[in-house]
Amino acid sequence: MNVRSKILKIRNLPTDGELIDHINAKPYLFILVCIAIGLALMFTRLYLIGIVITFMFLYYLLFMKDVTLIEFYDKYAIFYLNNGKDECFLLFWEDVEKWSISSSRNDLDVLNIVLRNQESIALKCLGRKKVARYFVTYVSTPCEKAIGKQHAL
Protein backbone atom coordinates (compact mmCIF):
# COMPACT_ATOMS: atom_id res chain seq x y z
CA MET A 1 0.00 0.00 0.00
CA ASN A 2 1.25 3.47 -0.86
CA VAL A 3 1.81 5.87 2.03
CA ARG A 4 2.50 9.58 1.81
CA SER A 5 4.26 9.89 5.18
CA LYS A 6 7.99 10.51 4.80
CA ILE A 7 11.02 12.54 5.83
CA LEU A 8 11.07 15.94 4.12
CA LYS A 9 13.12 19.10 4.13
CA ILE A 10 11.30 21.78 6.10
CA ARG A 11 11.13 24.02 3.03
CA ASN A 12 9.11 21.32 1.18
CA LEU A 13 6.28 21.03 3.71
CA PRO A 14 2.71 21.24 2.42
CA THR A 15 0.85 24.49 2.95
CA ASP A 16 -2.66 23.05 3.16
CA GLY A 17 -4.26 22.01 6.41
CA GLU A 18 -5.24 23.91 9.51
CA LEU A 19 -2.76 24.18 12.39
CA ILE A 20 -4.50 22.86 15.50
CA ASP A 21 -1.75 22.75 18.12
CA HIS A 22 2.00 22.49 18.62
CA ILE A 23 4.55 21.37 21.21
CA ASN A 24 7.55 23.57 21.97
CA ALA A 25 10.73 22.68 23.82
CA LYS A 26 10.61 25.55 26.33
CA PRO A 27 8.33 24.87 29.35
CA TYR A 28 7.07 28.40 30.08
CA LEU A 29 4.91 27.51 33.10
CA PHE A 30 7.78 25.71 34.86
CA ILE A 31 10.16 28.60 34.15
CA LEU A 32 7.74 31.19 35.51
CA VAL A 33 7.07 29.14 38.65
CA CYS A 34 10.81 28.82 39.29
CA ILE A 35 11.28 32.57 38.79
CA ALA A 36 8.48 33.22 41.29
CA ILE A 37 10.09 30.83 43.80
CA GLY A 38 13.43 32.55 43.27
CA LEU A 39 11.86 35.97 43.85
CA ALA A 40 10.16 34.72 47.02
CA LEU A 41 13.46 33.29 48.30
CA MET A 42 15.17 36.66 47.73
CA PHE A 43 13.16 38.09 50.64
CA THR A 44 14.17 35.37 53.11
CA ARG A 45 17.42 34.30 54.72
CA LEU A 46 18.09 32.21 51.59
CA TYR A 47 18.40 35.31 49.40
CA LEU A 48 21.58 34.07 47.66
CA ILE A 49 19.83 30.91 46.48
CA GLY A 50 16.89 33.05 45.37
CA ILE A 51 19.16 35.33 43.35
CA VAL A 52 20.85 32.37 41.64
CA ILE A 53 17.53 30.67 40.82
CA THR A 54 15.97 33.89 39.54
CA PHE A 55 18.86 34.85 37.28
CA MET A 56 19.36 31.32 36.00
CA PHE A 57 15.74 30.96 34.90
CA LEU A 58 15.54 34.54 33.60
CA TYR A 59 18.55 33.78 31.41
CA TYR A 60 16.88 30.59 30.20
CA LEU A 61 13.63 32.45 29.50
CA LEU A 62 15.19 35.38 27.65
CA PHE A 63 18.22 33.99 25.83
CA MET A 64 17.65 30.31 25.08
CA LYS A 65 16.02 29.50 21.75
CA ASP A 66 12.54 28.01 21.79
CA VAL A 67 12.20 25.21 19.23
CA THR A 68 8.96 23.77 17.86
CA LEU A 69 9.10 19.99 18.18
CA ILE A 70 5.70 18.84 16.87
CA GLU A 71 2.88 20.54 14.97
CA PHE A 72 -0.57 18.97 14.70
CA TYR A 73 -2.72 19.70 11.67
CA ASP A 74 -6.16 18.39 10.75
CA LYS A 75 -4.72 16.11 8.00
CA TYR A 76 -1.21 15.38 9.29
CA ALA A 77 1.38 15.92 12.01
CA ILE A 78 4.91 17.27 11.57
CA PHE A 79 7.71 15.96 13.80
CA TYR A 80 10.76 18.23 13.56
CA LEU A 81 13.88 16.07 13.79
CA ASN A 82 16.30 18.82 14.93
CA ASN A 83 19.24 16.88 13.52
CA GLY A 84 20.94 19.88 11.96
CA LYS A 85 19.76 18.98 8.44
CA ASP A 86 16.49 21.02 8.51
CA GLU A 87 14.47 17.82 8.17
CA CYS A 88 11.13 16.75 9.57
CA PHE A 89 8.88 13.72 9.43
CA LEU A 90 5.51 14.37 7.83
CA LEU A 91 2.95 11.88 9.15
CA PHE A 92 -0.46 11.73 7.51
CA TRP A 93 -3.15 10.49 9.89
CA GLU A 94 -4.61 8.01 7.39
CA ASP A 95 -1.21 6.28 6.99
CA VAL A 96 -1.09 5.10 10.62
CA GLU A 97 -2.07 1.48 11.21
CA LYS A 98 -0.92 1.07 14.85
CA TRP A 99 0.75 3.32 17.38
CA SER A 100 1.93 3.26 20.97
CA ILE A 101 3.87 5.47 23.33
CA SER A 102 6.50 3.97 25.59
CA SER A 103 7.88 6.02 28.43
CA SER A 104 11.48 6.21 29.49
CA ARG A 105 12.95 7.28 32.79
CA ASN A 106 16.21 8.68 31.47
CA ASP A 107 15.20 9.98 28.05
CA LEU A 108 12.23 11.32 26.11
CA ASP A 109 9.13 9.22 25.51
CA VAL A 110 9.16 7.18 22.31
CA LEU A 111 6.23 7.21 19.90
CA ASN A 112 6.18 3.90 17.98
CA ILE A 113 4.21 4.01 14.74
CA VAL A 114 3.46 1.23 12.25
CA LEU A 115 2.39 2.58 8.88
CA ARG A 116 -0.04 0.85 6.50
CA ASN A 117 2.88 -0.50 4.45
CA GLN A 118 4.21 -2.19 7.66
CA GLU A 119 7.10 0.26 8.02
CA SER A 120 7.94 0.93 11.68
CA ILE A 121 8.97 4.36 12.89
CA ALA A 122 10.14 5.40 16.36
CA LEU A 123 10.09 9.12 17.17
CA LYS A 124 11.19 10.73 20.42
CA CYS A 125 8.66 13.20 21.73
CA LEU A 126 7.66 15.49 24.57
CA GLY A 127 4.10 16.02 25.71
CA ARG A 128 2.96 12.43 25.95
CA LYS A 129 -0.64 13.29 26.89
CA LYS A 130 -1.05 15.84 24.11
CA VAL A 131 0.41 13.47 21.49
CA ALA A 132 -1.85 10.64 22.66
CA ARG A 133 -4.91 12.92 22.60
CA TYR A 134 -4.37 13.85 18.94
CA PHE A 135 -3.59 10.28 17.90
CA VAL A 136 -6.80 9.07 19.56
CA THR A 137 -8.74 11.85 17.85
CA TYR A 138 -7.36 11.55 14.31
CA VAL A 139 -6.24 7.92 13.91
CA SER A 140 -9.16 5.57 13.35
CA THR A 141 -7.51 2.44 14.75
CA PRO A 142 -7.00 1.96 18.49
CA CYS A 143 -3.52 2.18 19.95
CA GLU A 144 -1.45 -0.67 21.30
CA LYS A 145 -0.81 -0.48 25.02
CA ALA A 146 2.87 -0.50 25.87
CA ILE A 147 3.71 -3.02 28.56
CA GLY A 148 5.07 -1.32 31.63
CA LYS A 149 7.91 -2.65 33.75
CA GLN A 150 5.54 -3.78 36.50
CA HIS A 151 3.75 -6.14 34.07
CA ALA A 152 6.84 -7.58 32.41
CA LEU A 153 8.20 -10.77 33.94
CNS distance restraints for C-alpha pairs under 8 A (distance, minus, plus):
assign (resid   1 and name CA) (resid 116 and name CA) 6.56 0.50 0.50
assign (resid   1 and name CA) (resid 117 and name CA) 5.32 0.50 0.50
assign (resid   2 and name CA) (resid 116 and name CA) 7.92 0.50 0.50
assign (resid   2 and name CA) (resid 117 and name CA) 6.82 0.50 0.50
assign (resid   3 and name CA) (resid  95 and name CA) 5.82 0.50 0.50
assign (resid   3 and name CA) (resid 115 and name CA) 7.62 0.50 0.50
assign (resid   3 and name CA) (resid 116 and name CA) 6.97 0.50 0.50
assign (resid   3 and name CA) (resid 117 and name CA) 6.90 0.50 0.50
assign (resid   4 and name CA) (resid  91 and name CA) 7.71 0.50 0.50
assign (resid   4 and name CA) (resid  92 and name CA) 6.77 0.50 0.50
assign (resid   4 and name CA) (resid  95 and name CA) 7.18 0.50 0.50
assign (resid   5 and name CA) (resid  89 and name CA) 7.35 0.50 0.50
assign (resid   5 and name CA) (resid  90 and name CA) 5.35 0.50 0.50
assign (resid   5 and name CA) (resid  91 and name CA) 4.64 0.50 0.50
assign (resid   5 and name CA) (resid  92 and name CA) 5.58 0.50 0.50
assign (resid   5 and name CA) (resid  95 and name CA) 6.80 0.50 0.50
assign (resid   6 and name CA) (resid  89 and name CA) 5.70 0.50 0.50
assign (resid   6 and name CA) (resid  90 and name CA) 5.49 0.50 0.50
assign (resid   6 and name CA) (resid  91 and name CA) 6.79 0.50 0.50
assign (resid   7 and name CA) (resid  87 and name CA) 6.73 0.50 0.50
assign (resid   7 and name CA) (resid  88 and name CA) 5.63 0.50 0.50
assign (resid   7 and name CA) (resid  89 and name CA) 4.35 0.50 0.50
assign (resid   7 and name CA) (resid  90 and name CA) 6.14 0.50 0.50
assign (resid   8 and name CA) (resid  12 and name CA) 6.44 0.50 0.50
assign (resid   8 and name CA) (resid  13 and name CA) 7.01 0.50 0.50
assign (resid   8 and name CA) (resid  87 and name CA) 5.60 0.50 0.50
assign (resid   8 and name CA) (resid  88 and name CA) 5.50 0.50 0.50
assign (resid   8 and name CA) (resid  89 and name CA) 6.16 0.50 0.50
assign (resid   8 and name CA) (resid  90 and name CA) 6.86 0.50 0.50
assign (resid   9 and name CA) (resid  13 and name CA) 7.12 0.50 0.50
assign (resid   9 and name CA) (resid  85 and name CA) 7.91 0.50 0.50
assign (resid   9 and name CA) (resid  86 and name CA) 5.85 0.50 0.50
assign (resid   9 and name CA) (resid  87 and name CA) 4.44 0.50 0.50
assign (resid   9 and name CA) (resid  88 and name CA) 6.25 0.50 0.50
assign (resid  10 and name CA) (resid  86 and name CA) 5.78 0.50 0.50
assign (resid  10 and name CA) (resid  87 and name CA) 5.47 0.50 0.50
assign (resid  10 and name CA) (resid  88 and name CA) 6.11 0.50 0.50
assign (resid  13 and name CA) (resid  90 and name CA) 7.87 0.50 0.50
assign (resid  17 and name CA) (resid  73 and name CA) 5.94 0.50 0.50
assign (resid  17 and name CA) (resid  74 and name CA) 5.96 0.50 0.50
assign (resid  17 and name CA) (resid  75 and name CA) 6.13 0.50 0.50
assign (resid  17 and name CA) (resid  76 and name CA) 7.85 0.50 0.50
assign (resid  18 and name CA) (resid  73 and name CA) 5.36 0.50 0.50
assign (resid  18 and name CA) (resid  74 and name CA) 5.73 0.50 0.50
assign (resid  18 and name CA) (resid  75 and name CA) 7.97 0.50 0.50
assign (resid  19 and name CA) (resid  71 and name CA) 7.20 0.50 0.50
assign (resid  19 and name CA) (resid  72 and name CA) 6.11 0.50 0.50
assign (resid  19 and name CA) (resid  73 and name CA) 4.53 0.50 0.50
assign (resid  19 and name CA) (resid  74 and name CA) 6.91 0.50 0.50
assign (resid  20 and name CA) (resid  71 and name CA) 7.75 0.50 0.50
assign (resid  20 and name CA) (resid  72 and name CA) 5.58 0.50 0.50
assign (resid  20 and name CA) (resid  73 and name CA) 5.27 0.50 0.50
assign (resid  20 and name CA) (resid  74 and name CA) 6.73 0.50 0.50
assign (resid  21 and name CA) (resid  71 and name CA) 6.01 0.50 0.50
assign (resid  21 and name CA) (resid  72 and name CA) 5.22 0.50 0.50
assign (resid  21 and name CA) (resid  73 and name CA) 7.20 0.50 0.50
assign (resid  22 and name CA) (resid  68 and name CA) 7.12 0.50 0.50
assign (resid  22 and name CA) (resid  69 and name CA) 7.54 0.50 0.50
assign (resid  22 and name CA) (resid  70 and name CA) 5.48 0.50 0.50
assign (resid  22 and name CA) (resid  71 and name CA) 4.22 0.50 0.50
assign (resid  22 and name CA) (resid  72 and name CA) 5.85 0.50 0.50
assign (resid  23 and name CA) (resid  68 and name CA) 6.04 0.50 0.50
assign (resid  23 and name CA) (resid  69 and name CA) 5.64 0.50 0.50
assign (resid  23 and name CA) (resid  70 and name CA) 5.15 0.50 0.50
assign (resid  23 and name CA) (resid  71 and name CA) 6.50 0.50 0.50
assign (resid  23 and name CA) (resid 126 and name CA) 7.46 0.50 0.50
assign (resid  23 and name CA) (resid 127 and name CA) 7.01 0.50 0.50
assign (resid  24 and name CA) (resid  66 and name CA) 6.69 0.50 0.50
assign (resid  24 and name CA) (resid  67 and name CA) 5.64 0.50 0.50
assign (resid  24 and name CA) (resid  68 and name CA) 4.35 0.50 0.50
assign (resid  24 and name CA) (resid  69 and name CA) 5.44 0.50 0.50
assign (resid  24 and name CA) (resid  70 and name CA) 7.19 0.50 0.50
assign (resid  25 and name CA) (resid  66 and name CA) 5.98 0.50 0.50
assign (resid  25 and name CA) (resid  67 and name CA) 5.44 0.50 0.50
assign (resid  25 and name CA) (resid  68 and name CA) 6.32 0.50 0.50
assign (resid  25 and name CA) (resid  69 and name CA) 6.47 0.50 0.50
assign (resid  25 and name CA) (resid 126 and name CA) 7.86 0.50 0.50
assign (resid  26 and name CA) (resid  66 and name CA) 5.51 0.50 0.50
assign (resid  26 and name CA) (resid  67 and name CA) 7.28 0.50 0.50
assign (resid  27 and name CA) (resid  31 and name CA) 6.34 0.50 0.50
assign (resid  28 and name CA) (resid  32 and name CA) 6.15 0.50 0.50
assign (resid  28 and name CA) (resid  61 and name CA) 7.74 0.50 0.50
assign (resid  29 and name CA) (resid  33 and name CA) 6.18 0.50 0.50
assign (resid  30 and name CA) (resid  34 and name CA) 6.20 0.50 0.50
assign (resid  31 and name CA) (resid  35 and name CA) 6.21 0.50 0.50
assign (resid  31 and name CA) (resid  57 and name CA) 6.10 0.50 0.50
assign (resid  31 and name CA) (resid  61 and name CA) 6.96 0.50 0.50
assign (resid  32 and name CA) (resid  36 and name CA) 6.17 0.50 0.50
assign (resid  33 and name CA) (resid  37 and name CA) 6.21 0.50 0.50
assign (resid  34 and name CA) (resid  38 and name CA) 6.06 0.50 0.50
assign (resid  34 and name CA) (resid  53 and name CA) 7.13 0.50 0.50
assign (resid  34 and name CA) (resid  54 and name CA) 7.24 0.50 0.50
assign (resid  34 and name CA) (resid  57 and name CA) 6.94 0.50 0.50
assign (resid  35 and name CA) (resid  39 and name CA) 6.12 0.50 0.50
assign (resid  35 and name CA) (resid  53 and name CA) 6.84 0.50 0.50
assign (resid  35 and name CA) (resid  54 and name CA) 4.93 0.50 0.50
assign (resid  35 and name CA) (resid  57 and name CA) 6.14 0.50 0.50
assign (resid  35 and name CA) (resid  58 and name CA) 7.00 0.50 0.50
assign (resid  36 and name CA) (resid  40 and name CA) 6.16 0.50 0.50
assign (resid  36 and name CA) (resid  54 and name CA) 7.72 0.50 0.50
assign (resid  37 and name CA) (resid  41 and name CA) 6.13 0.50 0.50
assign (resid  37 and name CA) (resid  50 and name CA) 7.32 0.50 0.50
assign (resid  37 and name CA) (resid  54 and name CA) 7.88 0.50 0.50
assign (resid  38 and name CA) (resid  42 and name CA) 6.30 0.50 0.50
assign (resid  38 and name CA) (resid  49 and name CA) 7.34 0.50 0.50
assign (resid  38 and name CA) (resid  50 and name CA) 4.07 0.50 0.50
assign (resid  38 and name CA) (resid  51 and name CA) 6.36 0.50 0.50
assign (resid  38 and name CA) (resid  52 and name CA) 7.60 0.50 0.50
assign (resid  38 and name CA) (resid  53 and name CA) 5.14 0.50 0.50
assign (resid  38 and name CA) (resid  54 and name CA) 4.71 0.50 0.50
assign (resid  39 and name CA) (resid  43 and name CA) 7.23 0.50 0.50
assign (resid  39 and name CA) (resid  50 and name CA) 6.01 0.50 0.50
assign (resid  39 and name CA) (resid  51 and name CA) 7.34 0.50 0.50
assign (resid  39 and name CA) (resid  54 and name CA) 6.30 0.50 0.50
assign (resid  40 and name CA) (resid  44 and name CA) 7.32 0.50 0.50
assign (resid  40 and name CA) (resid  50 and name CA) 7.12 0.50 0.50
assign (resid  41 and name CA) (resid  45 and name CA) 7.62 0.50 0.50
assign (resid  41 and name CA) (resid  46 and name CA) 5.79 0.50 0.50
assign (resid  41 and name CA) (resid  47 and name CA) 5.44 0.50 0.50
assign (resid  41 and name CA) (resid  49 and name CA) 7.04 0.50 0.50
assign (resid  41 and name CA) (resid  50 and name CA) 4.51 0.50 0.50
assign (resid  41 and name CA) (resid  51 and name CA) 7.82 0.50 0.50
assign (resid  42 and name CA) (resid  46 and name CA) 6.58 0.50 0.50
assign (resid  42 and name CA) (resid  47 and name CA) 3.88 0.50 0.50
assign (resid  42 and name CA) (resid  48 and name CA) 6.91 0.50 0.50
assign (resid  42 and name CA) (resid  49 and name CA) 7.51 0.50 0.50
assign (resid  42 and name CA) (resid  50 and name CA) 4.64 0.50 0.50
assign (resid  42 and name CA) (resid  51 and name CA) 6.08 0.50 0.50
assign (resid  43 and name CA) (resid  47 and name CA) 6.06 0.50 0.50
assign (resid  46 and name CA) (resid  50 and name CA) 6.40 0.50 0.50
assign (resid  47 and name CA) (resid  51 and name CA) 6.10 0.50 0.50
assign (resid  48 and name CA) (resid  52 and name CA) 6.30 0.50 0.50
assign (resid  49 and name CA) (resid  53 and name CA) 6.12 0.50 0.50
assign (resid  50 and name CA) (resid  54 and name CA) 5.96 0.50 0.50
assign (resid  51 and name CA) (resid  55 and name CA) 6.09 0.50 0.50
assign (resid  52 and name CA) (resid  56 and name CA) 5.92 0.50 0.50
assign (resid  53 and name CA) (resid  57 and name CA) 6.19 0.50 0.50
assign (resid  54 and name CA) (resid  58 and name CA) 5.99 0.50 0.50
assign (resid  55 and name CA) (resid  59 and name CA) 5.98 0.50 0.50
assign (resid  56 and name CA) (resid  60 and name CA) 6.35 0.50 0.50
assign (resid  57 and name CA) (resid  61 and name CA) 5.99 0.50 0.50
assign (resid  58 and name CA) (resid  62 and name CA) 6.02 0.50 0.50
assign (resid  59 and name CA) (resid  63 and name CA) 5.59 0.50 0.50
assign (resid  59 and name CA) (resid  64 and name CA) 7.27 0.50 0.50
assign (resid  60 and name CA) (resid  64 and name CA) 5.18 0.50 0.50
assign (resid  68 and name CA) (resid  80 and name CA) 7.24 0.50 0.50
assign (resid  69 and name CA) (resid  79 and name CA) 6.11 0.50 0.50
assign (resid  69 and name CA) (resid  80 and name CA) 5.21 0.50 0.50
assign (resid  69 and name CA) (resid  81 and name CA) 7.58 0.50 0.50
assign (resid  69 and name CA) (resid  82 and name CA) 7.98 0.50 0.50
assign (resid  69 and name CA) (resid 125 and name CA) 7.67 0.50 0.50
assign (resid  69 and name CA) (resid 126 and name CA) 7.95 0.50 0.50
assign (resid  70 and name CA) (resid  77 and name CA) 7.13 0.50 0.50
assign (resid  70 and name CA) (resid  78 and name CA) 5.58 0.50 0.50
assign (resid  70 and name CA) (resid  79 and name CA) 4.66 0.50 0.50
assign (resid  70 and name CA) (resid  80 and name CA) 6.07 0.50 0.50
assign (resid  71 and name CA) (resid  77 and name CA) 5.70 0.50 0.50
assign (resid  71 and name CA) (resid  78 and name CA) 5.13 0.50 0.50
assign (resid  71 and name CA) (resid  79 and name CA) 6.76 0.50 0.50
assign (resid  72 and name CA) (resid  76 and name CA) 6.54 0.50 0.50
assign (resid  72 and name CA) (resid  77 and name CA) 4.52 0.50 0.50
assign (resid  72 and name CA) (resid  78 and name CA) 6.53 0.50 0.50
assign (resid  72 and name CA) (resid 134 and name CA) 7.66 0.50 0.50
assign (resid  73 and name CA) (resid  77 and name CA) 5.60 0.50 0.50
assign (resid  74 and name CA) (resid 138 and name CA) 7.81 0.50 0.50
assign (resid  75 and name CA) (resid  92 and name CA) 6.12 0.50 0.50
assign (resid  75 and name CA) (resid  93 and name CA) 6.13 0.50 0.50
assign (resid  76 and name CA) (resid  90 and name CA) 6.96 0.50 0.50
assign (resid  76 and name CA) (resid  91 and name CA) 5.44 0.50 0.50
assign (resid  76 and name CA) (resid  92 and name CA) 4.13 0.50 0.50
assign (resid  76 and name CA) (resid  93 and name CA) 5.29 0.50 0.50
assign (resid  77 and name CA) (resid  90 and name CA) 6.08 0.50 0.50
assign (resid  77 and name CA) (resid  91 and name CA) 5.19 0.50 0.50
assign (resid  77 and name CA) (resid  92 and name CA) 6.42 0.50 0.50
assign (resid  77 and name CA) (resid  93 and name CA) 7.38 0.50 0.50
assign (resid  78 and name CA) (resid  88 and name CA) 6.56 0.50 0.50
assign (resid  78 and name CA) (resid  89 and name CA) 5.75 0.50 0.50
assign (resid  78 and name CA) (resid  90 and name CA) 4.78 0.50 0.50
assign (resid  78 and name CA) (resid  91 and name CA) 6.23 0.50 0.50
assign (resid  79 and name CA) (resid  88 and name CA) 5.50 0.50 0.50
assign (resid  79 and name CA) (resid  89 and name CA) 5.05 0.50 0.50
assign (resid  79 and name CA) (resid  90 and name CA) 6.56 0.50 0.50
assign (resid  79 and name CA) (resid  91 and name CA) 7.80 0.50 0.50
assign (resid  79 and name CA) (resid 123 and name CA) 7.99 0.50 0.50
assign (resid  80 and name CA) (resid  87 and name CA) 6.55 0.50 0.50
assign (resid  80 and name CA) (resid  88 and name CA) 4.27 0.50 0.50
assign (resid  80 and name CA) (resid  89 and name CA) 6.40 0.50 0.50
assign (resid  81 and name CA) (resid  86 and name CA) 7.70 0.50 0.50
assign (resid  81 and name CA) (resid  87 and name CA) 5.92 0.50 0.50
assign (resid  81 and name CA) (resid  88 and name CA) 5.08 0.50 0.50
assign (resid  81 and name CA) (resid  89 and name CA) 7.04 0.50 0.50
assign (resid  82 and name CA) (resid  86 and name CA) 6.79 0.50 0.50
assign (resid  82 and name CA) (resid  87 and name CA) 7.08 0.50 0.50
assign (resid  82 and name CA) (resid  88 and name CA) 7.73 0.50 0.50
assign (resid  83 and name CA) (resid  87 and name CA) 7.24 0.50 0.50
assign (resid  91 and name CA) (resid  95 and name CA) 7.30 0.50 0.50
assign (resid  92 and name CA) (resid  96 and name CA) 7.35 0.50 0.50
assign (resid  93 and name CA) (resid 138 and name CA) 6.20 0.50 0.50
assign (resid  93 and name CA) (resid 139 and name CA) 5.68 0.50 0.50
assign (resid  94 and name CA) (resid 139 and name CA) 6.72 0.50 0.50
assign (resid  94 and name CA) (resid 140 and name CA) 7.89 0.50 0.50
assign (resid  95 and name CA) (resid 115 and name CA) 5.49 0.50 0.50
assign (resid  95 and name CA) (resid 116 and name CA) 5.57 0.50 0.50
assign (resid  96 and name CA) (resid 113 and name CA) 6.81 0.50 0.50
assign (resid  96 and name CA) (resid 114 and name CA) 6.19 0.50 0.50
assign (resid  96 and name CA) (resid 115 and name CA) 4.63 0.50 0.50
assign (resid  96 and name CA) (resid 116 and name CA) 6.01 0.50 0.50
assign (resid  96 and name CA) (resid 139 and name CA) 6.73 0.50 0.50
assign (resid  97 and name CA) (resid 113 and name CA) 7.64 0.50 0.50
assign (resid  97 and name CA) (resid 114 and name CA) 5.64 0.50 0.50
assign (resid  97 and name CA) (resid 115 and name CA) 5.15 0.50 0.50
assign (resid  97 and name CA) (resid 116 and name CA) 5.17 0.50 0.50
assign (resid  97 and name CA) (resid 141 and name CA) 6.55 0.50 0.50
assign (resid  98 and name CA) (resid 113 and name CA) 5.91 0.50 0.50
assign (resid  98 and name CA) (resid 114 and name CA) 5.09 0.50 0.50
assign (resid  98 and name CA) (resid 115 and name CA) 6.99 0.50 0.50
assign (resid  98 and name CA) (resid 141 and name CA) 6.73 0.50 0.50
assign (resid  98 and name CA) (resid 142 and name CA) 7.15 0.50 0.50
assign (resid  98 and name CA) (resid 143 and name CA) 5.83 0.50 0.50
assign (resid  98 and name CA) (resid 144 and name CA) 6.71 0.50 0.50
assign (resid  99 and name CA) (resid 111 and name CA) 7.17 0.50 0.50
assign (resid  99 and name CA) (resid 112 and name CA) 5.50 0.50 0.50
assign (resid  99 and name CA) (resid 113 and name CA) 4.40 0.50 0.50
assign (resid  99 and name CA) (resid 114 and name CA) 6.16 0.50 0.50
assign (resid  99 and name CA) (resid 142 and name CA) 7.95 0.50 0.50
assign (resid  99 and name CA) (resid 143 and name CA) 5.12 0.50 0.50
assign (resid  99 and name CA) (resid 144 and name CA) 6.01 0.50 0.50
assign (resid 100 and name CA) (resid 111 and name CA) 5.93 0.50 0.50
assign (resid 100 and name CA) (resid 112 and name CA) 5.23 0.50 0.50
assign (resid 100 and name CA) (resid 113 and name CA) 6.67 0.50 0.50
assign (resid 100 and name CA) (resid 143 and name CA) 5.65 0.50 0.50
assign (resid 100 and name CA) (resid 144 and name CA) 5.19 0.50 0.50
assign (resid 100 and name CA) (resid 145 and name CA) 6.15 0.50 0.50
assign (resid 100 and name CA) (resid 146 and name CA) 6.25 0.50 0.50
assign (resid 101 and name CA) (resid 109 and name CA) 6.81 0.50 0.50
assign (resid 101 and name CA) (resid 110 and name CA) 5.65 0.50 0.50
assign (resid 101 and name CA) (resid 111 and name CA) 4.50 0.50 0.50
assign (resid 101 and name CA) (resid 112 and name CA) 6.03 0.50 0.50
assign (resid 101 and name CA) (resid 128 and name CA) 7.49 0.50 0.50
assign (resid 101 and name CA) (resid 132 and name CA) 7.74 0.50 0.50
assign (resid 101 and name CA) (resid 145 and name CA) 7.76 0.50 0.50
assign (resid 101 and name CA) (resid 146 and name CA) 6.57 0.50 0.50
assign (resid 102 and name CA) (resid 109 and name CA) 5.87 0.50 0.50
assign (resid 102 and name CA) (resid 110 and name CA) 5.30 0.50 0.50
assign (resid 102 and name CA) (resid 111 and name CA) 6.55 0.50 0.50
assign (resid 102 and name CA) (resid 112 and name CA) 7.61 0.50 0.50
assign (resid 102 and name CA) (resid 146 and name CA) 5.76 0.50 0.50
assign (resid 103 and name CA) (resid 108 and name CA) 7.23 0.50 0.50
assign (resid 103 and name CA) (resid 109 and name CA) 4.51 0.50 0.50
assign (resid 103 and name CA) (resid 110 and name CA) 6.36 0.50 0.50
assign (resid 104 and name CA) (resid 108 and name CA) 6.17 0.50 0.50
assign (resid 104 and name CA) (resid 109 and name CA) 5.52 0.50 0.50
assign (resid 104 and name CA) (resid 110 and name CA) 7.61 0.50 0.50
assign (resid 108 and name CA) (resid 124 and name CA) 5.81 0.50 0.50
assign (resid 108 and name CA) (resid 125 and name CA) 5.95 0.50 0.50
assign (resid 108 and name CA) (resid 126 and name CA) 6.37 0.50 0.50
assign (resid 109 and name CA) (resid 124 and name CA) 5.70 0.50 0.50
assign (resid 109 and name CA) (resid 125 and name CA) 5.51 0.50 0.50
assign (resid 109 and name CA) (resid 126 and name CA) 6.51 0.50 0.50
assign (resid 109 and name CA) (resid 128 and name CA) 6.97 0.50 0.50
assign (resid 110 and name CA) (resid 122 and name CA) 6.29 0.50 0.50
assign (resid 110 and name CA) (resid 123 and name CA) 5.57 0.50 0.50
assign (resid 110 and name CA) (resid 124 and name CA) 4.51 0.50 0.50
assign (resid 110 and name CA) (resid 125 and name CA) 6.07 0.50 0.50
assign (resid 111 and name CA) (resid 122 and name CA) 5.58 0.50 0.50
assign (resid 111 and name CA) (resid 123 and name CA) 5.10 0.50 0.50
assign (resid 111 and name CA) (resid 124 and name CA) 6.11 0.50 0.50
assign (resid 111 and name CA) (resid 125 and name CA) 6.72 0.50 0.50
assign (resid 112 and name CA) (resid 120 and name CA) 7.19 0.50 0.50
assign (resid 112 and name CA) (resid 121 and name CA) 5.82 0.50 0.50
assign (resid 112 and name CA) (resid 122 and name CA) 4.53 0.50 0.50
assign (resid 112 and name CA) (resid 123 and name CA) 6.56 0.50 0.50
assign (resid 113 and name CA) (resid 120 and name CA) 5.73 0.50 0.50
assign (resid 113 and name CA) (resid 121 and name CA) 5.12 0.50 0.50
assign (resid 113 and name CA) (resid 122 and name CA) 6.30 0.50 0.50
assign (resid 114 and name CA) (resid 118 and name CA) 5.78 0.50 0.50
assign (resid 114 and name CA) (resid 119 and name CA) 5.67 0.50 0.50
assign (resid 114 and name CA) (resid 120 and name CA) 4.53 0.50 0.50
assign (resid 114 and name CA) (resid 121 and name CA) 6.37 0.50 0.50
assign (resid 115 and name CA) (resid 119 and name CA) 5.32 0.50 0.50
assign (resid 115 and name CA) (resid 120 and name CA) 6.44 0.50 0.50
assign (resid 115 and name CA) (resid 121 and name CA) 7.91 0.50 0.50
assign (resid 127 and name CA) (resid 131 and name CA) 6.15 0.50 0.50
assign (resid 128 and name CA) (resid 132 and name CA) 6.10 0.50 0.50
assign (resid 129 and name CA) (resid 133 and name CA) 6.06 0.50 0.50
assign (resid 130 and name CA) (resid 134 and name CA) 6.46 0.50 0.50
assign (resid 131 and name CA) (resid 135 and name CA) 6.25 0.50 0.50
assign (resid 132 and name CA) (resid 136 and name CA) 6.05 0.50 0.50
assign (resid 133 and name CA) (resid 137 and name CA) 6.19 0.50 0.50
assign (resid 134 and name CA) (resid 138 and name CA) 5.97 0.50 0.50
assign (resid 134 and name CA) (resid 139 and name CA) 7.99 0.50 0.50
assign (resid 135 and name CA) (resid 139 and name CA) 5.34 0.50 0.50
assign (resid 136 and name CA) (resid 140 and name CA) 7.50 0.50 0.50
assign (resid 136 and name CA) (resid 142 and name CA) 7.19 0.50 0.50
assign (resid 136 and name CA) (resid 143 and name CA) 7.64 0.50 0.50
assign (resid 147 and name CA) (resid 151 and name CA) 6.33 0.50 0.50
assign (resid 147 and name CA) (resid 152 and name CA) 6.74 0.50 0.50
assign (resid 148 and name CA) (resid 152 and name CA) 6.55 0.50 0.50
